[in-house]
Amino acid sequence: MKPCWLFLCAVLLGGCATTHPLQVQRVEFGGSIWSAGQRQAGVLFQDGAQSIPVAGGSLWLFGDTFLGRTAAGQPPDNSEIKGATGTTSAFLPANETNLPPHLKYLVGADGLATNPLALFPEEPAATNRMWPAGGIALGSGIYLYYSMIEKTDGPAPWNFRSIGGGLAVAGQPLQPFTRLRPAGHWKFPVEPIQIVREGSLLYLFEISSVPKGLILARVRSDQIENPAAYQFYAGHGWATNRAQVTVVLREAYGQISVLWSPARRRYLMATSSDPSHPCEIQLRESMHLEGPWSQPVRLSVPELPGKTTKLVYGTYLHPELSDDHSLRYIATYCRILSGEWDLTNPEWVSVTLAP
């Protein structure tokens, strides 16, 4: 994917002897990102926090968001919840690298954060909602993939299932997205959680249930709105038939985040917990998007005082807050607590890799 000299280096020099196995030099867990921006937009609790580079800064996407007004000078509390929505979005101007980030939300007439995605009239609001997935800015448009979620009769918090992925577009970061329906259908052949652009091609990562694990698709950037133009990595080439796709990483659950590390000349991947290690962040690297990906470096997430964490999920790398030259990267992550309606907000962590 990156220039072919990287591949030649791996072959001729035994994998570039100057690049050492992935190691972490320092980790700093910094706490919740909830701050003045959330307070102003009436955001009490939310998850997600993936970011997309856009003109003038980055667009942050959040999943389930609980809304209400906090008392002055007080942290958010469940008693203040007045409503909820499945997706919210916020903008962070370029070069604003303070932590926690001061985000400006898309808000409605009431001043509360509002959903940039809308159901079609025929879609039942009682059971359906949308969660944001991967996105990318192309030309004058910002494209956002989403998952359509259907509520089931099972017990919370697992009482939902995805019924497909779609694509939406907006002209500016803080405005509603228009959901696309090519040929009258909203479903697209891939439901990507992460997009990496290489030249004219977009590479899309999806956590798949069949086959189980991380799969990779691609599409030309000028064909992103054409469902028939997508291809799937099949092990030794690319296929237009999704049934031929192969898993590029089996140990991937929930969400993944990928960026190119110029200092290490590798792709860096962050994933969240697996079933055997529910309270950690995992880092891997690879020379190629299709792998092979290294064994994970595991970072144990510290417990919150007086709480019990059941699961860490939604780990996302944030290149707009990171420093490639110092090998210091910022990520956000979410957690599920054991208490009923014991809600949290995304938290940030600083990870410095060894050179």
C-alpha positions in Angstrom: 0.0 0.0 0.0 2.7 2.5 1.0 5.6 3.0 -1.5 7.0 -0.3 -2.9 10.5 0.5 -1.4 9.1 -0.6 2.0 8.3 -4.0 0.6 11.8 -4.3 -1.0 13.3 -3.2 2.3 11.5 -6.0 4.0 12.6 -8.6 1.5 16.2 -7.5 1.0 17.1 -6.4 4.5 15.2 -9.0 6.5 12.3 -6.7 7.4 14.2 -3.4 7.8 16.6 -4.1 10.7 16.4 -0.5 11.7 12.7 -0.9 12.8 12.4 -2.7 16.2 9.4 -4.7 17.3 6.5 -2.6 18.7 7.2 -1.5 22.2 5.6 1.0 24.5 7.8 3.5 26.4 5.2 5.4 28.4 1.4 5.3 29.0 -0.6 8.1 30.7 -4.3 7.6 31.4 -5.9 11.0 31.5 -9.5 10.6 32.4 -12.8 11.6 30.9 -13.1 13.9 27.8 -16.3 15.4 29.3 -15.7 19.2 29.6 -17.1 22.6 28.6 -18.1 21.6 25.1 -20.3 18.8 26.3 -21.8 20.9 29.1 -22.7 23.7 26.6 -24.4 21.2 24.2 -26.3 19.4 27.0 -24.3 16.2 26.6 -24.3 14.1 29.8 -23.0 10.7 28.7 -22.0 9.2 25.4 -19.7 6.7 23.7 -17.7 6.5 20.5 -15.4 9.5 19.8 -13.9 8.5 16.5 -12.5 11.5 14.6 -12.3 12.2 10.8 -9.9 14.8 9.4 -11.8 17.5 7.6 -11.0 21.0 6.3 -10.0 23.2 9.2 -9.9 20.5 11.8 -11.5 17.2 12.7 -15.1 15.9 12.9 -15.8 13.7 16.0 -18.6 11.1 15.9 -20.3 9.7 19.0 -22.8 6.9 19.4 -25.6 6.6 22.0 -25.7 10.1 23.7 -27.8 11.0 26.8 -28.9 14.6 27.0 -29.8 17.0 29.7 -28.5 20.1 31.6 -26.0 19.8 34.4 -26.1 22.0 37.5 -23.4 24.8 37.3 -20.0 23.5 38.3 -21.3 19.9 38.7 -20.4 16.7 36.8 -23.2 14.9 34.8 -25.6 12.8 36.7 -28.3 10.3 35.7 -31.0 12.3 37.4 -30.5 15.0 34.7 -31.2 12.8 31.7 -34.0 14.2 29.6 -33.5 12.3 26.4 -31.2 10.4 24.2 -30.1 10.0 20.6 -28.1 7.4 18.6 -25.5 9.7 17.0 -24.0 13.1 17.7 -21.2 15.0 16.0 -18.7 17.7 17.1 -16.0 19.8 15.5 -12.4 20.3 16.8 -10.5 23.1 15.1 -7.0 22.3 13.8 -4.1 22.9 16.1 -6.3 22.7 19.2 -4.4 19.9 21.0 -5.4 20.5 24.6 -6.8 17.6 26.6 -9.6 17.2 27.1 -10.5 18.6 23.7 -12.9 21.5 23.6 -15.5 20.3 21.1 -18.2 22.3 19.4 -21.3 20.2 18.8 -24.0 20.2 16.1 -27.0 21.4 18.1 -30.7 21.9 17.5 -33.0 24.8 18.2 -33.0 23.9 21.9 -29.3 24.2 22.1 -28.9 20.5 22.8 -26.7 18.2 20.7 -28.7 16.8 17.8 -28.5 13.8 15.5 -26.9 14.4 12.1 -28.6 11.3 10.7 -32.3 10.9 10.2 -34.5 7.8 9.7 -36.5 7.6 6.5 -40.3 7.9 7.0 -40.8 4.1 6.6 -38.2 3.2 9.2 -39.7 2.6 12.7 -38.2 5.0 15.2 -39.4 2.7 18.1 -36.9 0.0 17.2 -34.3 1.5 14.8 -31.4 3.9 15.3 -28.1 4.5 13.6 -24.6 4.4 15.0 -21.7 6.2 13.2 -18.9 4.2 11.6 -15.9 5.2 9.6 -15.8 8.4 7.6 -13.6 10.5 5.2 -13.5 13.9 3.6 -13.4 13.9 -0.2 -13.4 17.1 -2.2 -16.3 19.2 -1.1 -18.0 16.3 0.7 -17.7 14.5 4.0 -18.8 10.9 3.8 -19.9 8.9 6.8 -20.8 5.3 6.9 -23.3 4.2 9.6 -24.8 1.0 11.0 -28.5 0.6 11.1 -29.3 -0.9 14.5 -32.5 -2.7 15.4 -33.6 -3.2 19.0 -34.4 -6.8 20.0 -36.3 -8.4 22.9 -33.0 -9.4 24.7 -31.7 -7.9 27.9 -29.8 -4.6 27.8 -27.1 -3.7 27.0 -26.9 -6.4 24.3 -30.4 -6.1 23.0 -29.6 -4.9 19.5 -28.4 -6.2 16.1 -27.1 -4.5 13.0 -29.3 -4.9 10.0 -26.9 -3.3 7.5 -24.6 -0.4 6.8 -25.2 2.7 4.7 -23.5 5.8 3.5 -24.3 9.5 4.1 -22.8 12.8 2.9 -22.6 16.4 4.2 -21.0 19.5 2.8 -19.8 20.9 6.2 -18.7 19.3 9.5 -21.5 20.7 11.6 -24.6 20.1 9.5 -27.0 17.1 9.0 -25.9 14.3 6.7 -27.9 13.1 3.7 -28.3 9.4 3.6 -27.6 8.0 0.1 -30.0 5.6 -1.7 -28.5 4.5 -5.0 -31.0 2.7 -7.1 -33.5 3.2 -4.2 -31.6 1.1 -1.6 -29.7 2.5 1.4 -27.6 -0.6 2.1 -23.9 -0.7 1.0 -21.8 -3.9 0.7 -19.5 -2.9 3.5 -20.0 -1.5 7.0 -16.5 0.0 7.7 -15.4 1.2 11.1 -12.1 2.6 9.7 -11.1 4.1 6.4 -7.5 4.6 5.2 -6.8 6.5 2.0 -3.9 5.6 -0.3 -3.8 7.7 -3.5 -7.0 7.2 -5.4 -8.1 4.2 -3.3 -10.0 4.0 -0.1 -9.3 0.9 2.1 -12.2 0.0 4.5 -11.9 -2.2 7.6 -15.0 -4.0 8.9 -15.5 -6.2 11.9 -17.4 -9.0 10.2 -19.6 -11.7 11.8 -19.4 -14.0 8.7 -16.5 -14.7 8.3 -15.7 -13.8 11.9 -12.9 -11.2 12.3 -11.5 -8.2 10.5 -12.0 -7.9 6.8 -10.7 -5.4 4.3 -12.5 -3.8 1.3 -11.5 -1.1 -1.1 -13.1 1.3 -3.6 -11.8 4.2 -5.8 -12.5 7.5 -4.1 -14.5 8.7 -7.1 -16.7 5.6 -6.9 -17.5 5.7 -3.2 -21.2 6.2 -3.9 -21.4 3.2 -6.2 -22.1 0.0 -4.3 -21.1 -2.1 -7.3 -17.6 -0.7 -7.3 -16.4 -2.1 -4.0 -13.9 -5.0 -3.9 -12.9 -7.3 -1.0 -9.5 -8.7 -0.1 -9.6 -12.4 -0.8 -6.1 -13.5 0.4 -4.2 -13.3 -2.9 -6.1 -10.6 -4.7 -9.3 -8.6 -4.7 -12.8 -9.9 -5.5 -16.1 -8.1 -6.3 -18.0 -10.9 -4.6 -18.0 -10.4 -0.8 -18.4 -14.1 -0.3 -14.8 -14.5 -1.3 -13.4 -12.2 1.4 -10.8 -13.5 3.8 -10.1 -12.4 7.4 -7.0 -10.3 7.8 -7.1 -10.4 11.6 -9.1 -12.9 13.6 -8.6 -11.3 17.0 -10.6 -8.1 16.4 -13.8 -7.3 18.2 -16.1 -4.3 18.2 -14.0 -1.5 16.7 -10.5 -0.9 15.4 -8.6 2.2 14.5 -5.6 2.4 12.0 -3.2 5.2 11.1 0.2 5.4 9.3 3.1 6.1 11.6 5.8 7.9 9.6 8.4 7.6 12.4 8.0 3.8 12.5 7.2 3.4 8.8 4.4 1.1 9.8 0.6 1.1 10.1 -0.4 1.3 13.8 -3.7 -0.4 14.9 -5.5 0.1 18.1 -8.2 -2.4 19.2 -10.2 -2.8 22.3 -10.6 -5.8 24.6 -11.1 -9.4 23.5 -13.3 -11.8 25.6 -10.3 -13.1 27.5 -8.9 -9.6 28.3 -12.0 -7.4 28.8 -10.2 -4.4 30.3 -7.4 -3.5 28.0 -6.3 -1.7 24.9 -4.3 -3.6 22.3 -1.8 -2.1 19.8 -0.5 -3.9 16.7 1.5 -2.8 13.6 2.0 -4.0 10.1 3.8 -2.9 6.9 0.7 -3.6 4.9 -3.0 -3.0 5.5 -3.8 -6.6 4.7 -1.3 -7.8 7.3 0.2 -9.7 8.7 -0.4 -7.8 11.9 2.0 -8.2 14.9 1.1 -9.8 18.2 -0.6 -7.2 20.4 1.0 -5.0 23.0 -1.5 -5.1 25.8 -2.3 -2.0 27.9 -4.3 -2.6 31.1 -6.9 0.1 31.7 -6.9 1.2 35.3 -10.2 0.8 37.3 -12.2 3.9 38.2 -12.5 4.5 41.9 -15.4 2.6 43.4 -16.4 1.1 40.1 -16.1 -2.3 38.3 -15.4 -2.3 34.6 -17.0 -5.1 32.6 -15.6 -4.2 29.2 -13.3 -1.6 27.5 -14.4 -0.8 23.9 -14.4 1.8 21.2 -10.7 2.6 21.2 -9.8 5.2 18.5 -6.5 6.8 17.6 -6.5 10.6 17.1 -3.8 11.8 14.7 -5.0 15.4 15.1 -3.9 15.2 18.8 -0.8 13.1 18.3 2.8 13.8 17.5 4.4 11.6 14.9 7.9 12.9 15.5 7.9 12.0 19.2 6.0 8.8 18.7 3.4 10.0 21.1 -0.2 9.1 20.2 -3.5 10.0 21.7 -6.4 7.6 21.8 -9.8 7.6 23.3 -11.7 4.6 24.7 -15.0 3.7 26.4 -16.0 1.4 29.2 -19.1 -0.5 30.3 -19.5 -0.6 34.1 -21.2 -3.3 36.0 -23.9 -1.1 37.6 -27.2 -0.7 35.9 -27.4 2.7 34.2 -23.9 3.4 35.5 -23.0 5.6 32.5 -19.6 7.0 31.5 -18.0 9.2 28.9 -15.0 8.4 26.6 -11.6 8.7 28.3 -8.2 9.6 26.8 -4.9 8.0 27.0 -1.4 9.0 25.8 0.9 6.3 24.5 4.5 6.9 23.6 6.1 4.2 21.5 9.7 3.2 21.8 11.8 4.3 18.7 
